[in-house]
Amino acid sequence: MKKVIILFSTLAIILGSCTKEKVVTEEGDGTLNLSFDARVGSEDLALNKEYTIQNKTYKFDQFRYWVSNVILVKADGLEVKIPNSYYLLEETGAVDVQDGSFTYPAKKRETVIISNVPKGEYKTVKFSIGVDSKYNDNLSLQAGELSQLNGMTNVSWMWHTTYIFSALKGSVKEGSTTKSIQVETGLNDNYESLSLQLPAVIEISSKKETAIDLAVSVDKVFDGIDLLTTPSIGAGQATIMQQVATNYATKVFSVKTAQ
């Protein structure tokens, strides 16, 4: 009798283990690493290094710009807007802020990590360079990484303080002539948006790491502009500043890889 009981108990255990349901983990929202690789020609950008561009020698000691209002476009055309997407991309030494009362530390930042991206297949990335008028006209409003403590605001452009959308600083030399350069964009009219088609559809989900790597051509920022003639570009050079803003929207960014 004991043998029969043991036999039935063993069979029950075996049958019970066979009928257990498999645990299935549902695929959910994912994370996107959006990278911006700053380059001068075929070389990586390095601060205070000499680069030869069209027979002139350049050295850069600051490159900073706002990437805002990121939109990812699904394969079916549906647009997914990333909320509060205001990111400061930069390679810079220390920056004095508020007349030296605060020092923003030296930083290099080329990658934005975007979490909670809805699961799906995507074919396009869109974003803007600068800060839209809602926040540019009222610095008391905060979203994303927007702050007055990073040295990317300017009180001299208008009657009130506004954000600097992009800043490229350094020097240019030709022959015996050397000049300091400061190429900035700002003001609402120079807020530019762009759309980059990916080389292939990418999948974003909780089951894989997804990355879009962009090339950022620093030398294209001032394409078509003679910085020896106009070494300082800001609101006082409205037409040239608009040309720089257009360069950002049409020439500076391109897709390297997406996977």
MARRO-184770 format. One record per atom (N, C-alpha, C): residue in three letters; x, y, z. Coordinates in steps of 0.2 Angstrom, whole numbers, plus 5000, padded with zeros to 4 digits. Layout:
BEGIN
ALAXYZ/...
This chain:
BEGIN
MET500449945000/MET500050005000/MET500450065000/LYS500950065004/LYS501450125004/LYS501750134998/LYS501950084994/LYS502250094987/LYS501750124982/VAL501150104983/VAL500650134979/VAL500550214980/ILE500550224986/ILE500450294988/ILE501050334986/ILE501650314987/ILE502250344984/ILE502250354977/LEU502050304973/LEU502050304966/LEU501550354964/PHE500950364967/PHE500450414965/PHE500750484966/SER501050494972/SER501350554974/SER501850574969/THR502250534967/THR502850544962/THR502450564955/LEU501950534953/LEU501650554947/LEU501350614947/ALA501050634953/ALA500750694954/ALA501250754953/ILE501750744956/ILE502350794956/ILE502550804949/ILE502650754945/ILE502850754938/ILE502350784934/LEU501750764935/LEU501250794930/LEU501150874932/GLY501150884939/GLY501150954941/GLY501651004938/SER502250974938/SER502851014935/SER502751024927/CYS502450974924/CYS502350984917/CYS501751034915/THR501351034919/THR500751084917/THR500851154920/LYS501351164923/LYS501551234925/LYS501551284919/GLU501251344919/GLU501251394914/GLU501951424914/LYS502151434908/LYS502851474907/LYS502751544909/VAL503151574912/VAL503151644914/VAL503351684908/VAL502951724905/VAL503151764899/VAL503251844901/THR503751874900/THR503851944902/THR503651984896/GLU503252024897/GLU502952064891/GLU503452124889/GLU503452134883/GLU503952184880/GLU503652254881/GLY504052294884/GLY503752364886/GLY504152414883/ASP504052474885/ASP504352534883/ASP505152534884/GLY505552564880/GLY506252564880/GLY506652624881/THR507252624880/THR507752674881/THR508152684875/LEU508252754873/LEU508552764867/LEU509252814869/ASN509752784867/ASN510352824868/ASN510452874861/LEU510452934862/LEU510452984856/LEU511153014857/SER511653004853/SER512353024853/SER512453074848/PHE512853124850/PHE513053184845/PHE513853184845/ASP514153154840/ASP514853154840/ASP515153214836/ALA515453264840/ALA515653324837/ALA516353314834/ARG516353334827/ARG516953324823/ARG517153384819/VAL517753384818/VAL518053434813/VAL518353404807/GLY517953404802/GLY518153364796/GLY518153294798/SER518653254797/SER518653184799/SER518953164806/GLU519053224810/GLU519353214816/GLU518853224822/ASP518953194827/ASP518553214833/ASP518753284836/LEU518253314838/LEU518353384841/LEU518753374848/ALA519253414848/ALA519653414854/ALA519753494856/LEU519653514862/LEU519753584863/LEU520553604863/ASN520653664860/ASN521253694860/ASN521753654855/LYS521453614851/LYS521953584846/LYS521853624839/GLU522353624835/GLU522353664829/GLU522053614824/TYR521653654820/TYR521353614814/TYR521453664808/THR521553634802/THR521653674796/THR521053664792/ILE520653724791/ILE520053724787/ILE520153784782/GLN520153764775/GLN520153804770/GLN520753854771/ASN521353834772/ASN521953874773/ASN521953914779/LYS521553904783/LYS521553944790/LYS521653894795/THR521953924801/THR522053874807/THR521553894812/TYR521153844815/TYR520653864820/TYR520853824826/LYS520653854832/LYS520753814838/LYS520053834842/PHE519753784844/PHE519053794848/PHE519153784855/ASP518853824859/ASP518853814867/ASP518153804870/GLN517653814865/GLN517053804868/GLN516553784862/PHE516153734863/PHE515653714858/PHE515053694862/ARG514453724862/ARG513853714866/ARG513253734862/TYR512753684863/TYR512053704860/TYR511553664863/TRP510953694862/TRP510353664865/TRP509953624860/VAL509853554862/VAL509453514858/VAL508753514862/SER508253524858/SER507553534861/SER507053494857/ASN506453484861/ASN505853454858/ASN505953404853/VAL506253344856/VAL506453284852/VAL505753254850/ILE505753234844/ILE505153194841/ILE505453134838/LEU505153074839/LEU505353014836/LEU504752994832/VAL504852974825/VAL504352954821/VAL504352884820/LYS503752854821/LYS503652784820/LYS503652764812/ALA503752694811/ALA503752674804/ALA503052694801/ASP502552694805/ASP501852704802/ASP501652784801/GLY502152824803/GLY502152894803/GLY501852934809/LEU501752894814/LEU501452924821/LEU502052954824/GLU501953014826/GLU502553054830/GLU502453044837/VAL503053034840/VAL503053024848/VAL503453084850/LYS503153124854/LYS503553184856/LYS503753164863/ILE504453184864/ILE504753164871/ILE504653224875/PRO504253214881/PRO504153274885/PRO504753304889/ASN504753374890/ASN505253404893/ASN505953394890/SER506053384884/SER506653364881/SER507053424879/TYR507453454884/TYR507853514883/TYR508553484886/TYR509053484881/TYR509653454883/TYR510253494881/LEU510753504885/LEU511353544883/LEU511853504881/LEU512053504875/LEU512653464872/LEU513253514872/GLU513753484874/GLU514353534875/GLU515053504876/GLU515553534874/GLU516253524876/GLU516553594877/THR516653604884/THR516853674886/THR517353664892/GLY517753714893/GLY518053724899/GLY517653764904/ALA517853784910/ALA517453814915/ALA517153874912/VAL516553894914/VAL516253954912/VAL516053994918/ASP516254064918/ASP516054104923/ASP515254124922/VAL514854124927/VAL514154134926/VAL514054194931/GLN513554234929/GLN513354294933/GLN513954334936/ASP514354364931/ASP514854404932/ASP515354374937/GLY515454304936/GLY515954274940/GLY515754254947/SER515154264949/SER514854244955/SER514754164956/PHE514754134950/PHE514654064950/PHE515054034944/THR515453974945/THR515753944940/THR515453884937/TYR515253874931/TYR515053814928/TYR515653774926/PRO515653714929/PRO516253674928/PRO516353654921/ALA516953634919/ALA517153604912/ALA516753544911/LYS516553534905/LYS516153474904/LYS516153454897/LYS516153384896/LYS516053354889/LYS515453314889/ARG514953324885/ARG514253284885/ARG514053284878/GLU514053214876/GLU513853204869/GLU513253154868/THR513053134874/THR512553084873/THR511953094878/VAL511353094875/VAL510653104879/VAL510353034879/ILE510153014886/ILE509852954887/ILE509052974888/ILE508652944883/ILE507952954883/ILE507552894886/SER507252894891/SER506952834894/SER506152834893/ASN505852784894/ASN505152774893/ASN504852794886/VAL505252774881/VAL505052784874/VAL504552724872/PRO503952744870/PRO503452694868/PRO503752634863/LYS503652574865/LYS503852524861/LYS503652524854/GLY504052514849/GLY503852514842/GLY504452524837/GLU504352524831/GLU504852534826/GLU504852604824/TYR505452634823/TYR505452704821/TYR505952714815/LYS505752774812/LYS506152784805/LYS506452854805/THR506252894809/THR506552964809/THR506652994816/VAL507153044817/VAL507153074823/VAL507153154821/LYS506753194825/LYS506753264824/LYS506953294830/PHE507253354830/PHE507353394835/PHE507453464833/SER507553514838/SER507653584836/SER508353604840/ILE508653654837/ILE509253684840/ILE509053754843/GLY509053754850/GLY508853824853/GLY508353804858/VAL507953854860/VAL507453854865/VAL506853894862/ASP506253854862/ASP505653884859/ASP505453944863/SER505053984860/SER504854054863/SER504554044870/LYS504153994871/LYS503853984878/LYS504353994883/TYR504853964883/TYR505353964888/TYR505954014887/ASN506054034880/ASN506554084879/ASN506354154881/ASP505654164881/ASP505354234883/ASP505254234891/ASN505354184894/ASN505154184901/ASN505654134905/LEU506154154907/LEU506654114910/LEU506454084917/SER505954114920/SER505654084926/SER505354014925/LEU505154004919/LEU504853934918/LEU505453884917/GLN505353824920/GLN505853774919/GLN505553714916/ALA506053684912/ALA505853614909/ALA506553584907/GLY506553514908/GLY507153484906/GLY507753504910/GLU508253524906/GLU508853544909/GLU508953624908/LEU508453654906/LEU508453734906/LEU508653764913/SER509153804912/SER509353844919/SER509753904917/GLN509753954921/GLN510154014920/GLN510854004923/LEU511053944926/LEU511653934929/LEU512153894925/ASN512053894919/ASN512553864914/ASN512853904910/GLY512753974910/GLY513154024906/GLY512854024899/MET512254004898/MET511954004891/MET511354044891/THR511454104894/THR510954154893/THR511254224892/ASN510954274889/ASN511254334887/ASN510754394888/VAL510954444892/VAL510554494893/VAL510654554888/SER511154554884/SER511254604879/SER510954604873/TRP510554544871/TRP510254534865/TRP509554574864/MET509254574870/MET508554604870/MET508554644877/TRP507954674878/TRP507854714884/TRP507754664890/HIS507654594889/HIS507654554894/HIS508054494892/THR508254454897/THR508754394896/THR508454344892/THR508854314887/THR508554254883/THR509154204883/TYR508954144881/TYR509454094880/TYR509854104874/ILE510554084875/ILE510954074869/ILE510854004867/PHE510654004860/PHE510453934857/PHE511053894856/SER511653924853/SER512253884852/SER512853934853/ALA513453904854/ALA514053944855/ALA514653904853/LEU514953934849/LEU515653914846/LEU516153964847/LYS516653954851/LYS517154004853/LYS517853974852/GLY518354014851/GLY519053994850/GLY519454054846/SER519854034841/SER520254074837/SER520354054830/VAL520454104826/VAL520654084819/VAL521254124817/LYS521654094813/LYS522354124811/LYS522454114804/GLU522654164800/GLU522854164793/GLU523454204793/GLY524054174791/GLY524654214790/GLY524854234797/SER524954304798/SER525154334804/SER524554364808/THR523954354805/THR523354384808/THR522954324812/THR522854344819/THR522454294823/THR521954334826/LYS521354304826/LYS520754334829/LYS520354284834/SER520154314839/SER519654274843/SER518954274840/ILE518654214840/ILE518054204837/ILE517454184842/GLN516854214841/GLN516354194845/GLN515754194841/VAL515454134839/VAL514954124835/VAL514354094839/GLU513854144840/GLU513254124844/GLU512654134840/THR512054094842/THR511454104839/THR510954114845/GLY510354144844/GLY509854154849/GLY509354194846/LEU508854214850/LEU508254254848/LEU507754204844/ASN507154214845/ASN506554164843/ASN506654154835/ASP506754204831/ASP506754194824/ASP507354144822/ASN507754134826/ASN508354084824/ASN508254014827/TYR507654004830/TYR507553934833/TYR507353894827/GLU507853844825/GLU507753804819/GLU507653724821/SER507253694817/SER507053624818/SER507353584812/LEU507453524813/LEU507753474808/LEU507453404809/SER507453374803/SER507253304803/SER507753254799/LEU507953204803/LEU508453154800/LEU508153084799/GLN508153064793/GLN507952994791/GLN508452944793/LEU508252894797/LEU508752844799/LEU508852794793/PRO509452764792/PRO509652724787/PRO509152664786/ALA508952644792/ALA508452584792/ALA508052594798/VAL507452564798/VAL506952564804/VAL507352534810/ILE507252564816/ILE507552534822/ILE506952514827/GLU507052464831/GLU506552444836/GLU506752474843/ILE506252504846/ILE506452524853/ILE505952484857/SER506252444863/SER505852404867/SER506252394873/SER505952364878/SER506252344885/SER506752294884/LYS506752254878/LYS507152194877/LYS507752204874/LYS507952274872/LYS508552284868/LYS508752354870/GLU509452364869/GLU509752434869/GLU509752464862/THR509452524861/THR509452554855/THR509852624855/ALA510152634850/ALA510552694849/ALA510552724842/ILE510552794842/ILE510552834836/ILE511252874837/ASP511752864833/ASP512352904833/ASP512352954827/LEU512353014829/LEU512453074824/LEU513153104824/ALA513353124818/ALA513953164817/ALA513753234817/VAL514153274821/VAL514053344822/VAL514653384819/SER514553414813/SER515153444809/SER515253514812/VAL515753524816/VAL515853584819/VAL516053644814/ASP516453614809/ASP516653664803/ASP516053684799/LYS515553654799/LYS514953674795/LYS514553724799/VAL514653734805/VAL514353794809/VAL514453854805/PHE515053874803/PHE515153934800/PHE515253924792/ASP515053874790/ASP515053864782/ASP514853924778/GLY515253954774/GLY515054014770/GLY515154074773/ILE515454074779/ILE515554144783/ILE516354144784/ASP516654204783/ASP517354224784/ASP517354254791/LEU517654204796/LEU517754224803/LEU518254274804/LEU518754284799/LEU519254334800/LEU518954404799/THR518454404794/THR518054474793/THR517554484798/THR517154434800/THR516654444806/THR516854384811/PRO517254404816/PRO517454354821/PRO516954344826/SER516554394827/SER516054394833/SER515354394829/ILE514954344831/ILE514254344828/ILE513754334833/GLY513254384833/GLY512754384838/GLY512154424835/ALA511754454840/ALA511154484838/ALA511354544833/GLY511954574835/GLY512154634831/GLY512254624824/GLN512354554822/GLN512454534815/GLN511954484813/ALA511354514813/ALA510754474812/ALA510754424806/THR510954454801/THR510854414794/THR511354354795/ILE511954374797/ILE512454314798/ILE512254264803/MET511954294809/MET511754244814/MET511254194811/GLN510754224807/GLN510254184804/GLN510554134799/GLN511154144796/GLN511454104791/GLN511754044796/VAL512054064802/VAL512354014806/VAL511753964808/ALA511153994810/ALA510653954812/ALA510353904807/THR510353934801/THR510153884795/THR510653834794/ASN511353844795/ASN511853794794/ASN511753734799/TYR511553754806/TYR511353704810/TYR510753664808/ALA510253694805/ALA509753654803/ALA509853614796/THR510353634792/THR510353594786/THR511053564785/LYS511553584788/LYS512253554787/LYS512653524792/VAL512453534798/VAL512853514804/VAL512753444806/PHE512153424806/PHE511953354809/PHE511853304803/SER512053244804/SER511953194800/SER511953124804/VAL511653074801/VAL511553004805/VAL512152964803/LYS512552944808/LYS513052894807/LYS512852824807/THR512552804813/THR512252734813/THR511552744817/ALA511152694816/ALA510552684820/ALA510452604821/GLN510352584827/GLN510252514828/GLN509952494835/
